[in-house]
């Protein structure tokens, strides 16, 4: 009887240990957290000179690195080719979102004047 109970306890313990989620590194955690922050916004091609990007696409610069934006387009923030448009001038923007791979996934973006 004791051997059976010990075997059952051992099987349950092994099963529970095997179901633990993997450890995340601090960089994984940072990329998963949505935060509100002020960033530099502009055209990936015209302002940030991002290689392998064709055409005018919205990008933001966070900690010195430019990311293409997913969830908002360059024309969602006015005429990109106007004198103060995002193809002619970078603008500060308040964003809520997270870095996911090589993209910034935005849930809210407001350009500052």
C-alpha positions in Angstrom: 0.0 0.0 0.0 2.8 2.4 0.9 4.7 1.7 -2.3 1.5 2.4 -4.3 1.0 5.8 -2.5 4.7 6.7 -3.0 4.5 5.8 -6.7 1.3 7.9 -7.1 2.9 10.9 -5.3 6.1 10.6 -7.5 4.0 10.5 -10.7 2.0 13.6 -9.6 5.2 15.5 -8.6 6.9 14.7 -11.9 3.8 15.7 -13.9 3.5 19.0 -12.1 7.2 19.8 -12.6 6.9 19.1 -16.2 4.1 21.6 -16.6 6.0 24.6 -15.4 6.2 27.5 -17.8 9.7 28.2 -19.2 11.8 30.9 -17.5 11.8 34.3 -19.3 14.8 36.5 -19.7 14.5 40.2 -18.9 14.6 41.0 -22.7 11.7 38.6 -23.3 9.8 40.3 -20.4 10.5 43.8 -21.8 9.2 42.9 -25.2 5.9 41.5 -23.7 5.0 44.4 -21.6 2.8 47.2 -23.0 3.9 50.5 -21.8 3.0 54.2 -22.4 6.0 56.1 -23.5 7.1 59.1 -25.6 9.0 58.1 -28.7 10.2 59.6 -32.0 7.9 58.8 -34.9 8.6 59.2 -38.6 8.8 57.5 -41.9 10.9 54.3 -41.9 12.4 55.3 -45.3 12.5 59.1 -45.4 13.4 59.8 -41.8 15.0 56.7 -40.3 16.6 55.3 -43.5 15.7 51.8 -42.5 17.3 49.3 -44.9 15.0 46.7 -46.7 12.0 49.0 -46.3 10.3 50.2 -49.5 7.8 53.0 -49.6 6.7 55.3 -46.8 5.8 53.3 -43.7 5.3 54.4 -40.1 8.2 53.7 -37.7 9.2 54.7 -34.2 12.6 55.0 -32.6 12.9 53.5 -29.1 16.2 53.6 -27.2 18.0 54.5 -30.4 16.6 51.7 -32.5 13.9 52.1 -35.2 11.0 49.7 -35.4 8.3 49.4 -38.1 4.9 50.0 -36.5 2.1 47.4 -36.7 -1.4 48.5 -35.8 -1.2 52.0 -37.2 -0.2 53.4 -40.6 1.6 56.5 -41.6 -1.5 58.1 -43.2 -3.5 57.5 -40.0 -1.6 60.6 -38.6 -2.3 63.2 -41.3 -0.7 63.8 -44.7 2.7 62.1 -44.5 4.0 64.4 -47.3 2.8 67.7 -45.8 5.6 70.1 -44.6 5.0 68.8 -41.0 4.1 65.2 -42.1 6.0 62.2 -41.0 8.0 61.9 -44.2 9.4 65.4 -43.8 9.9 65.6 -40.1 10.1 63.3 -37.1 7.6 64.0 -34.4 7.3 63.0 -30.7 4.5 60.6 -30.1 2.9 59.1 -27.1 2.5 55.4 -27.7 1.1 52.4 -25.9 2.3 49.1 -27.2 5.2 46.6 -27.1 8.2 45.5 -29.1 7.6 42.2 -30.7 10.5 40.9 -32.7 11.5 43.6 -35.1 8.1 45.5 -34.9 6.4 47.8 -32.5 2.9 46.6 -32.0 0.9 49.7 -31.1 -2.5 49.8 -29.3 -2.6 53.6 -29.1 -0.6 56.4 -30.7 -1.0 60.2 -30.4 1.4 62.6 -32.1 2.5 65.6 -30.1 2.5 69.0 -31.8 
